[in-house]
Amino acid sequence: MSKNLIEVKNLEKYFEVSSGLFGRNKGVVKAVDGISFNIPFGESLGLVGQSGCGKTTTARSLCLLDPKTNGDVSFYNQESDSMQSIDDLDENELKKFRRNIQMIFQDPYESLNPRWTIKDIILEPLNIHNIGELNDREEAVVEILKTVGLTPPENYLPRYPHELSGGQRQRVSIARTLIMKPKFVICDEPTSMLDVSIRISIMDLMLNLARDLEVSYLYITHDLAVARYMCNRIAVMFNGKIVEIAETEELLKNPIHPYTKRLISSIPVPDPSYDRVVYDLDYDELDSIIAKDTENIGMVDIGNEHFVATHDVKGLL
Amino acid sequence: MSDNVLIVKDLNMHYETLSGDVSAVKDISFSIKKGESFGLVGESGCGKTSVAMSLLQLQADNAKISSGSIVLDGQELVGLSESELRKVRWNGISIVFQGAMNAWNPVIKVGEQIREAIREHYPSNSKSENTKKIESLFKMVDLDESIMERYPHELSGGMKQRAVIALALSCDPKVVIADEPTTALDVVVQDQILKEIKKVQELLGLSLIYISHDIAVIAEMTDNMAVMYAGRIVELGPTSKIFKSPKHAYTRLLLESTPSVVGDKKKLRSLEGEPPSLIDEQEGCSFSPRCPEPTKECADRSVEMQLIEIDPGHYADQCCVKCG
């Protein structure tokens, strides 16, 4: 086993909701309900599942955009060569932590400030974290633009986001993220808003950068075909829980959990002669089985580091 | 040839803008038989939606059909007056718009909005007849009839999309255009909607024009397909044939850039560059600047763009066919 970059144990994120007159009926939405996973150095994990299953909430809790309700998230600390829980970080360490963990958002049309030039956008993180001299910072911006394929950089520096295409904007987002030289990048459906033709070039760019800069990704998507292309391992999420996690090819060839089977069989196949058979799944039944199983945070290893949630799914298999 | 429901011939449409005419649809010809499902695929801005809008003549005010003909069941649609067109829309050709689930009027009940369309086309129907009709449509798309009394915000994305399909079917159209009906949806819901569309199409013997940028969906949904690039069809033919032996370089790239969950993991190819401007177009093959293996002829753009027949029913642009 190689070293882990991040270890997540029983992460929970609950939201309080109220309804009724004056919000008298209080309730709790368990958006993330006790999930655990590790990401070793240099590996990427895909987090897949339907909309609303808690993928993005997981991501936001990991990078402290939303405080978690319960559970433990630890990152590798280079100085002490050990895992350090994010709860133990003091203010200085927190700032350092935030340099190492970055996020690329789904929509490149909404995640860039329309009134800032590309140069301002990419320079901002360096200014906030006070990295390098002013001249060095500008040089770093030019370098990173070359890295993400926006060449010549001089043409892009003074421009505004509205002057760029979707693919170019997403490259700017990636540049802004990578200029911090993070170790861990959370990608929330970074290619779902892009056209087919540019999607692959953005995915290839991210794969190359992962290799060259030794970055690990947590790649969130609902498309298993995309996750297959990007990730070493895939975790399948359903209603706030991880139900199956395995090495990518293993998961696709040998899915165990009924929900994983359903998800894989829902992906259209680009081959007219392929006869896709959709795995039939009764969601209500699955829901009630999972809901009954309140203690199940455990996953069982069925070999090849292939883990399946322990709740009793025999009736559905 | 008489079994063709829709015949489009040499259709040209452009948008008049301040910086010049944007030719969005260029010399498009295709025909669709009864019960056939026809796919239009290409990247954003290639003119897929412009073709759909031209068929219904619902384009923006600055759009002009400069030449060509659209014949639906023997009736020429180009040149019809607005009131004549109103009869054809929904009754002859209906459309499921892109992002249609957000197109519902938020303050009117879903059932009432469908009723409105039926009333327009069948004014003599009684209210109870219309209610019965909507109930049967909802049944067809697997919606509970109580949804009629709901407002759009009470429905999930998938339910709204099902209701949109019911709306598109409400006036017994001969041809239904589905313009990216599943792009905003989740994979599992997408899968259900695709199945619904297929089921309804077979049940009613509809002709379907399916527009998408996702070639995997086109593979599953269509019998015949056309690949569009920069306002033109560059390859046209039976879907199975095009997937098996694509003749145009652009089609090949589209196929090689689509990830799949089945089969061996492949290295995917990306398509570099940007599509050309549709204002002041140059002569010759518009794809040549992005072509991965252009010959000298392509690069000189000396070959005029024209579809030629390679196999019966399978056409591709001659420039690429000559390159081999």
Contacts between the chains, C-beta under 8 A, distances in Angstrom:
chain1	res1	chain2	res2	distance
A	50	B	186	5.1
A	50	B	187	7.4
A	50	B	188	5.5
A	50	B	189	7.9
A	51	B	186	4.5
A	165	B	274	7.1
A	195	B	43	4.9
A	195	B	44	4.8
A	195	B	213	6.3
A	196	B	43	6.2
A	196	B	213	5.1
A	196	B	214	6.9
A	196	B	215	7.3
A	196	B	254	6.9
A	196	B	257	6.3
A	196	B	258	7.1
A	197	B	43	4.7
A	197	B	253	7.7
A	197	B	254	7.6
A	197	B	257	6.6
A	197	B	270	7.5
A	197	B	271	4.0
A	198	B	270	7.7
A	198	B	271	7.6
A	199	B	257	7.4
A	200	B	257	4.6
A	200	B	268	4.9
A	200	B	269	6.9
A	200	B	270	3.9
A	200	B	271	7.4
A	201	B	270	3.8
A	201	B	271	7.4
A	201	B	272	6.8
A	203	B	268	7.7
A	204	B	268	7.6
A	204	B	270	5.8
A	222	B	186	5.5
A	222	B	187	5.1
A	223	B	187	6.2
A	223	B	259	7.9
A	224	B	187	7.7
A	224	B	261	5.1
A	225	B	216	7.8
A	225	B	258	7.9
A	225	B	259	3.9
A	225	B	260	5.5
A	225	B	261	5.0
A	226	B	259	5.9
A	228	B	259	6.4
A	228	B	261	6.1
A	228	B	265	6.5
A	229	B	259	4.7
A	229	B	265	7.6
A	229	B	268	6.6
A	249	B	265	7.0
A	252	B	261	5.7
A	262	B	188	6.8
A	263	B	187	6.9
A	263	B	188	6.8
A	264	B	261	5.8
A	266	B	187	4.9
A	266	B	188	5.0
A	266	B	190	7.3
A	266	B	191	4.0
A	267	B	187	6.2
A	267	B	216	7.5
A	267	B	260	7.7
A	267	B	261	4.8
A	268	B	190	7.9
A	268	B	191	7.6
A	268	B	194	7.3
A	268	B	214	7.0
A	268	B	216	3.9
A	268	B	217	5.0
A	268	B	219	6.9
A	268	B	220	5.0
A	269	B	216	6.0
A	269	B	219	6.8
A	269	B	220	7.2
A	269	B	260	5.8
A	269	B	261	7.3
A	269	B	262	5.5
A	270	B	215	5.3
A	270	B	216	4.0
A	270	B	219	5.1
A	270	B	243	7.4
A	270	B	255	6.7
A	270	B	258	4.5
A	270	B	260	5.6
A	271	B	219	5.9
A	271	B	243	6.2
A	271	B	260	7.5
A	271	B	262	7.8
A	271	B	263	7.9
A	272	B	219	4.6
A	272	B	220	7.3
A	272	B	239	4.9
A	272	B	240	4.6
A	272	B	243	5.2
A	273	B	240	6.4
A	273	B	243	7.7
A	273	B	244	7.8
A	274	B	219	7.8
A	274	B	262	6.6
A	276	B	220	6.9
A	278	B	191	6.4
A	278	B	195	7.7
